[in-house]
Amino acid sequence: MPATGERDTLQFQGTACDVCGEVRPRATIDTNHWCEDCRPRMLKRLRVWRHATALVVALPIAAWVFIHPTFGRQPLMLWSLFVIAAYYLGFRFGREVMKVYTRLRRGA
């Protein structure tokens, strides 16, 4: 266990990576709190899970739009924009879900 003075200097000089938990210099940690070693792996996971979450959000809405009996009252473009907006919001939400899941899995 480092002395109190050492612990305080380590706290201000380094930051823990949210994925692996290693304390690294702040210059090597990006804005997502990932180190250089974990960044490529997390970006690959995000590519997959962002789209998966977006589909989970947008597909039920798209099914509702095309099955709903009053679909013909509104132009198709209006409903398409609604589904696209749902996909976009699911895409953004998927990123945050993946980041929180990673932190919780690590135990931070």
C-alpha positions in Angstrom: 0.0 0.0 0.0 1.6 3.3 -1.0 2.0 6.1 1.5 -0.6 8.8 1.7 1.5 11.3 -0.2 2.2 8.8 -3.0 -1.5 7.8 -3.2 -2.5 11.5 -3.6 0.0 12.1 -6.4 -1.1 8.9 -8.2 -4.7 10.1 -8.0 -3.9 13.3 -9.8 -1.4 12.0 -12.3 -3.4 9.0 -13.6 -6.9 7.8 -14.4 -8.3 4.3 -14.4 -9.5 2.9 -17.7 -13.2 2.0 -17.6 -12.6 -1.3 -19.4 -9.5 -2.9 -17.8 -9.3 -0.8 -14.7 -5.6 -0.1 -15.0 -4.4 3.3 -13.8 -2.8 5.1 -16.7 -1.5 8.6 -17.3 -4.3 11.0 -18.2 -2.7 11.8 -21.5 -3.3 8.2 -22.7 -6.9 8.0 -21.6 -9.4 9.3 -24.1 -12.7 11.1 -23.4 -14.6 7.8 -23.0 -12.1 6.8 -20.2 -10.6 4.0 -22.3 -6.9 3.3 -22.5 -5.0 2.9 -25.8 -5.0 -0.9 -25.5 -8.8 -1.2 -24.9 -10.0 1.5 -27.4 -9.9 -0.7 -30.6 -11.8 -3.5 -28.8 -14.4 -1.2 -27.4 -14.9 0.6 -30.8 -15.5 -2.8 -32.4 -18.1 -3.7 -29.7 -19.8 -0.3 -30.1 -20.2 -0.8 -33.8 -22.2 -3.9 -33.3 -24.2 -3.1 -30.2 -25.2 0.4 -31.3 -26.9 -1.0 -34.4 -28.4 -3.8 -32.4 -30.0 -1.4 -29.9 -31.2 0.8 -32.7 -32.9 -2.1 -34.4 -34.5 -3.1 -31.1 -36.0 0.4 -30.8 -36.9 1.0 -34.4 -38.3 -2.3 -35.6 -41.3 -2.4 -33.3 -42.1 1.2 -34.3 -41.7 0.3 -38.0 -44.0 -2.7 -37.5 -46.6 -0.6 -35.8 -46.5 2.0 -38.6 -47.0 -0.5 -41.3 -49.6 -2.6 -39.5 -51.6 0.3 -38.0 -54.9 0.7 -39.9 -54.7 4.5 -40.1 -51.4 4.4 -41.9 -52.9 5.8 -45.2 -54.0 9.1 -43.6 -50.4 10.4 -43.4 -47.8 10.6 -46.1 -45.3 7.7 -46.1 -42.4 10.2 -45.8 -43.7 11.4 -42.5 -43.8 7.9 -41.1 -40.4 7.1 -42.5 -38.9 10.1 -40.7 -40.5 8.9 -37.5 -38.9 5.5 -37.9 -35.5 7.0 -38.9 -35.6 9.2 -35.8 -36.3 6.2 -33.6 -33.4 4.4 -35.2 -31.1 7.4 -34.6 -32.2 7.7 -30.9 -31.7 4.0 -30.4 -28.2 4.3 -32.0 -27.2 7.0 -29.6 -28.8 5.2 -26.6 -26.9 2.0 -27.5 -23.6 3.7 -27.1 -24.4 4.8 -23.6 -25.8 1.4 -22.7 -22.6 -0.3 -23.8 -20.4 2.1 -21.9 -22.4 1.7 -18.7 -22.5 -2.1 -19.1 -18.7 -2.1 -19.5 -18.3 -0.1 -16.3 -20.7 -2.3 -14.3 -19.0 -5.5 -15.6 -15.6 -4.3 -14.5 -17.1 -3.4 -11.1 -16.4 0.3 -11.1 
